[in-house]
Amino acid sequence: MSGNVELVRSTFEAISAWDIERLLSFYHPDVEFLPLTGTQVETGGYRGHDGVRAYLAEARDLWEVLEPEGHHYEDLGDRVVVEGTCRVRGRASGAESLPVCAWVIGVRDGLVVSHRACSTLEEAERVAGVERAG
């Protein structure tokens, strides 16, 4: 398994544990963070460590459980495309869901420089510039 894939797995583990400081140790100080939901998604997402902290504070208010899990990782050198699921449980409702998700995680010099969630693997591959023979 590549170092980039291990890095991405570590970020997912930190998110699942709500371990913000550990998560930020894997992120570049100017990381671009674009989840599927959040108050800043429509305006370009969250930027830097403060932005990631802000998003996770919002998410913690909504979700009791937030557990991204990669099932397939494709290391493209400067980015990793991940296909998986993200288990969530509402803090107020207790309702649980396990939607299919995909991510494009940009990596440079051993740090995550961008983290973008997508609704489908096809969307993630488009974002990452992956072309499949067809």
ZADO-1210 file (C-alpha; in nm, 4 decimals, padded with zeros to 6 digits):
<atoms>
<atom x="00.0000" y="00.0000" z="00.0000" code="MET" pos="1"/>
<atom x="00.1329" y="00.3418" z="-00.0940" code="SER" pos="2"/>
<atom x="00.2231" y="00.6147" z="00.1518" code="GLY" pos="3"/>
<atom x="-00.0473" y="00.8355" z="00.0012" code="ASN" pos="4"/>
<atom x="-00.3135" y="00.5708" z="00.0620" code="VAL" pos="5"/>
<atom x="-00.1929" y="00.5244" z="00.4199" code="GLU" pos="6"/>
<atom x="-00.2124" y="00.9019" z="00.4678" code="LEU" pos="7"/>
<atom x="-00.5720" y="00.9112" z="00.3417" code="VAL" pos="8"/>
<atom x="-00.6708" y="00.6165" z="00.5612" code="ARG" pos="9"/>
<atom x="-00.5221" y="00.7984" z="00.8593" code="SER" pos="10"/>
<atom x="-00.7307" y="01.1079" z="00.7849" code="THR" pos="11"/>
<atom x="-01.0484" y="00.8980" z="00.7723" code="PHE" pos="12"/>
<atom x="-00.9591" y="00.7373" z="01.1057" code="GLU" pos="13"/>
<atom x="-00.9026" y="01.0793" z="01.2633" code="ALA" pos="14"/>
<atom x="-01.2359" y="01.2109" z="01.1311" code="ILE" pos="15"/>
<atom x="-01.4176" y="00.9034" z="01.2630" code="SER" pos="16"/>
<atom x="-01.2613" y="00.9567" z="01.6075" code="ALA" pos="17"/>
<atom x="-01.3374" y="01.3334" z="01.6011" code="TRP" pos="18"/>
<atom x="-00.9621" y="01.3791" z="01.6597" code="ASP" pos="19"/>
<atom x="-00.9188" y="01.7217" z="01.5044" code="ILE" pos="20"/>
<atom x="-00.5583" y="01.7780" z="01.6092" code="GLU" pos="21"/>
<atom x="-00.4507" y="01.4425" z="01.4658" code="ARG" pos="22"/>
<atom x="-00.6426" y="01.5169" z="01.1468" code="LEU" pos="23"/>
<atom x="-00.4759" y="01.8562" z="01.1106" code="LEU" pos="24"/>
<atom x="-00.1333" y="01.6955" z="01.1504" code="SER" pos="25"/>
<atom x="-00.2004" y="01.5268" z="00.8140" code="PHE" pos="26"/>
<atom x="-00.3300" y="01.8438" z="00.6447" code="TYR" pos="27"/>
<atom x="-00.1292" y="02.1233" z="00.4875" code="HIS" pos="28"/>
<atom x="-00.1974" y="02.4562" z="00.6663" code="PRO" pos="29"/>
<atom x="-00.3720" y="02.5871" z="00.3501" code="ASP" pos="30"/>
<atom x="-00.5745" y="02.2715" z="00.2809" code="VAL" pos="31"/>
<atom x="-00.8855" y="02.3092" z="00.0649" code="GLU" pos="32"/>
<atom x="-01.1696" y="02.1137" z="00.2272" code="PHE" pos="33"/>
<atom x="-01.4928" y="02.0601" z="00.0337" code="LEU" pos="34"/>
<atom x="-01.7391" y="01.8217" z="00.1997" code="PRO" pos="35"/>
<atom x="-02.0826" y="01.7402" z="00.0581" code="LEU" pos="36"/>
<atom x="-02.2578" y="01.9426" z="00.3285" code="THR" pos="37"/>
<atom x="-02.1784" y="02.2472" z="00.5386" code="GLY" pos="38"/>
<atom x="-02.2479" y="02.6172" z="00.5514" code="THR" pos="39"/>
<atom x="-01.9563" y="02.7079" z="00.3225" code="GLN" pos="40"/>
<atom x="-01.9986" y="02.4433" z="00.0499" code="VAL" pos="41"/>
<atom x="-02.1804" y="02.6795" z="-00.1882" code="GLU" pos="42"/>
<atom x="-01.9074" y="02.9425" z="-00.1521" code="THR" pos="43"/>
<atom x="-01.6135" y="02.7150" z="-00.2309" code="GLY" pos="44"/>
<atom x="-01.5707" y="02.5096" z="00.0834" code="GLY" pos="45"/>
<atom x="-01.3442" y="02.5518" z="00.3819" code="TYR" pos="46"/>
<atom x="-00.9841" y="02.6684" z="00.3705" code="ARG" pos="47"/>
<atom x="-00.6939" y="02.5992" z="00.6031" code="GLY" pos="48"/>
<atom x="-00.6846" y="02.4477" z="00.9490" code="HIS" pos="49"/>
<atom x="-00.9336" y="02.7038" z="01.0818" code="ASP" pos="50"/>
<atom x="-01.1763" y="02.6112" z="00.8051" code="GLY" pos="51"/>
<atom x="-01.1477" y="02.2405" z="00.8829" code="VAL" pos="52"/>
<atom x="-01.2058" y="02.3163" z="01.2513" code="ARG" pos="53"/>
<atom x="-01.5150" y="02.5211" z="01.1590" code="ALA" pos="54"/>
<atom x="-01.6554" y="02.2422" z="00.9425" code="TYR" pos="55"/>
<atom x="-01.5978" y="01.9755" z="01.2061" code="LEU" pos="56"/>
<atom x="-01.7627" y="02.1942" z="01.4709" code="ALA" pos="57"/>
<atom x="-02.0690" y="02.2235" z="01.2424" code="GLU" pos="58"/>
<atom x="-02.0632" y="01.8517" z="01.1701" code="ALA" pos="59"/>
<atom x="-02.0314" y="01.7653" z="01.5386" code="ARG" pos="60"/>
<atom x="-02.3458" y="01.9683" z="01.6086" code="ASP" pos="61"/>
<atom x="-02.5364" y="01.7660" z="01.3462" code="LEU" pos="62"/>
<atom x="-02.3842" y="01.4206" z="01.3630" code="TRP" pos="63"/>
<atom x="-02.3195" y="01.1939" z="01.6570" code="GLU" pos="64"/>
<atom x="-02.1345" y="00.9611" z="01.4192" code="VAL" pos="65"/>
<atom x="-01.9372" y="01.0639" z="01.1099" code="LEU" pos="66"/>
<atom x="-01.7322" y="00.7727" z="00.9787" code="GLU" pos="67"/>
<atom x="-01.5886" y="00.7842" z="00.6275" code="PRO" pos="68"/>
<atom x="-01.4593" y="00.4463" z="00.5130" code="GLU" pos="69"/>
<atom x="-01.2684" y="00.3779" z="00.1964" code="GLY" pos="70"/>
<atom x="-01.3309" y="00.0489" z="00.0203" code="HIS" pos="71"/>
<atom x="-01.1117" y="00.1086" z="-00.2841" code="HIS" pos="72"/>
<atom x="-00.8175" y="00.3484" z="-00.3194" code="TYR" pos="73"/>
<atom x="-00.6516" y="00.4537" z="-00.6437" code="GLU" pos="74"/>
<atom x="-00.3226" y="00.6376" z="-00.5984" code="ASP" pos="75"/>
<atom x="-00.2667" y="00.8718" z="-00.8927" code="LEU" pos="76"/>
<atom x="00.0548" y="01.0221" z="-00.7555" code="GLY" pos="77"/>
<atom x="-00.0559" y="01.3715" z="-00.6563" code="ASP" pos="78"/>
<atom x="-00.4083" y="01.2634" z="-00.5599" code="ARG" pos="79"/>
<atom x="-00.5934" y="00.9592" z="-00.4337" code="VAL" pos="80"/>
<atom x="-00.9418" y="00.8672" z="-00.5538" code="VAL" pos="81"/>
<atom x="-01.1386" y="00.6790" z="-00.2900" code="VAL" pos="82"/>
<atom x="-01.4604" y="00.4852" z="-00.3296" code="GLU" pos="83"/>
<atom x="-01.6446" y="00.4032" z="-00.0089" code="GLY" pos="84"/>
<atom x="-01.9203" y="00.4915" z="00.2321" code="THR" pos="85"/>
<atom x="-01.9748" y="00.7446" z="00.5076" code="CYS" pos="86"/>
<atom x="-02.1763" y="00.6261" z="00.8049" code="ARG" pos="87"/>
<atom x="-02.3617" y="00.9049" z="00.9819" code="VAL" pos="88"/>
<atom x="-02.6017" y="00.9191" z="01.2737" code="ARG" pos="89"/>
<atom x="-02.8008" y="01.2319" z="01.3495" code="GLY" pos="90"/>
<atom x="-02.7332" y="01.3833" z="01.6898" code="ARG" pos="91"/>
<atom x="-03.0923" y="01.4961" z="01.7451" code="ALA" pos="92"/>
<atom x="-03.2826" y="01.2288" z="01.5535" code="SER" pos="93"/>
<atom x="-03.0644" y="00.9235" z="01.6070" code="GLY" pos="94"/>
<atom x="-03.1375" y="00.8317" z="01.2448" code="ALA" pos="95"/>
<atom x="-02.8522" y="00.6456" z="01.0802" code="GLU" pos="96"/>
<atom x="-02.7488" y="00.6300" z="00.7164" code="SER" pos="97"/>
<atom x="-02.4672" y="00.4696" z="00.5181" code="LEU" pos="98"/>
<atom x="-02.4505" y="00.6546" z="00.1851" code="PRO" pos="99"/>
<atom x="-02.2059" y="00.5656" z="-00.0886" code="VAL" pos="100"/>
<atom x="-01.9430" y="00.8371" z="-00.1228" code="CYS" pos="101"/>
<atom x="-01.6213" y="00.9029" z="-00.3072" code="ALA" pos="102"/>
<atom x="-01.3364" y="01.1416" z="-00.2425" code="TRP" pos="103"/>
<atom x="-01.0526" y="01.3066" z="-00.4282" code="VAL" pos="104"/>
<atom x="-00.7690" y="01.3733" z="-00.1856" code="ILE" pos="105"/>
<atom x="-00.4812" y="01.5867" z="-00.3126" code="GLY" pos="106"/>
<atom x="-00.1394" y="01.5064" z="-00.1667" code="VAL" pos="107"/>
<atom x="00.1883" y="01.6964" z="-00.1804" code="ARG" pos="108"/>
<atom x="00.5059" y="01.6411" z="00.0216" code="ASP" pos="109"/>
<atom x="00.3349" y="01.3917" z="00.2516" code="GLY" pos="110"/>
<atom x="00.0440" y="01.6208" z="00.3448" code="LEU" pos="111"/>
<atom x="-00.3156" y="01.6475" z="00.2276" code="VAL" pos="112"/>
<atom x="-00.3562" y="01.9707" z="00.0296" code="VAL" pos="113"/>
<atom x="-00.7170" y="01.9156" z="-00.0777" code="SER" pos="114"/>
<atom x="-01.0045" y="01.6992" z="00.0423" code="HIS" pos="115"/>
<atom x="-01.3135" y="01.6876" z="-00.1756" code="ARG" pos="116"/>
<atom x="-01.6146" y="01.4649" z="-00.1176" code="ALA" pos="117"/>
<atom x="-01.8265" y="01.3524" z="-00.4119" code="CYS" pos="118"/>
<atom x="-02.1620" y="01.1764" z="-00.4385" code="SER" pos="119"/>
<atom x="-02.0383" y="00.9094" z="-00.6788" code="THR" pos="120"/>
<atom x="-01.7174" y="00.7472" z="-00.7958" code="LEU" pos="121"/>
<atom x="-01.7893" y="00.8769" z="-01.1461" code="GLU" pos="122"/>
<atom x="-01.7991" y="01.2343" z="-01.0152" code="GLU" pos="123"/>
<atom x="-01.4746" y="01.1808" z="-00.8229" code="ALA" pos="124"/>
<atom x="-01.3045" y="01.0393" z="-01.1310" code="GLU" pos="125"/>
<atom x="-01.4199" y="01.3410" z="-01.3367" code="ARG" pos="126"/>
<atom x="-01.2851" y="01.5790" z="-01.0702" code="VAL" pos="127"/>
<atom x="-00.9551" y="01.3877" z="-01.0620" code="ALA" pos="128"/>
<atom x="-00.9271" y="01.3772" z="-01.4409" code="GLY" pos="129"/>
<atom x="-00.9407" y="00.9970" z="-01.4598" code="VAL" pos="130"/>
<atom x="-01.0310" y="00.8656" z="-01.8038" code="GLU" pos="131"/>
<atom x="-01.1568" y="00.5098" z="-01.8342" code="ARG" pos="132"/>
<atom x="-01.1309" y="00.3161" z="-02.1602" code="ALA" pos="133"/>
<atom x="-01.4662" y="00.2388" z="-02.2698" code="GLY" pos="134"/>
</atoms>
